[in-house]
C-alpha cells in the first residue's frame, strides 16, 4: 500500500508525462497545437493525449480545429529532407507521411535507408578491424616473449630452438593478419568516403 509520500511522487511523475499543463489547456489554440504537433513529426493521435491531459481542467479538445492545423503543418514535416534524416538514422517511416500524398518524403526516406545500410556495413567492418587488431596485439605480445626466450643464452638449446620455431610460425601469422587489417582499413576508408559523398550529394540536391 502506497504512503502519502509515494502518492505525491507518483503524482509528480504522471504530471510530467502530460502533454499539456492545466494553464496551457485553458489557453489552448487547438489549430496552432495541431500545426505544431505536425511540424514536430508527432502522430495525429497526439490529440487524444491532449484530451487526457486537459480532462481535469474541463477543457475539451476541438478536434476539428486540431486536425485542420495538423493538416496545415504536415507538409512542413513530410519533406524529402526529413525523410532522408529519418531513414539515415534507421528511424521508422512516419505513417502520417502517406507516400501518395508526400512522395518527396518517401523518396528521401528511401535514400536515407541506403546510407543507413552503408553505415551498418561500416560498423560491422570496424568491429572486424577491432577484433583482428586485438588478435594482432596478442600475437605481438607472444612474439616479444618468444624473442626474449630465443635470445637468452642461459636457456637450454632445445628451449631456444623451439622458441625460434614458434617465432617463425607466429611472425608469419602476424604478417598475414597485418595485411588483412590493412586491407580492411582501406575498405573502411572507401566506405566512409562513399557515405560522405552520398550524404553531401543529397544535401546539394535540395
Secondary structure, 3 states (H helix, E strand, C coil): CCCHHHHHHHHHHHHHHCCCCHHHHHCCCHHHHHHHHHHCCCCCCHHHHHHHHHHHHCCCCCHHHHHHHHHHHHHHHCCHHHHHHHHHCCCCCCCCCCCCCCHHHHHHHHHHHHHHHHHHHHHHHHHHHHHHHHHHHHHHHHHHHHHHHHCCCCCCHHHHHHHHHHHHHHHHHHHHHHHHHHHHHHHHHHHHHHHHHHHHHHHHCC
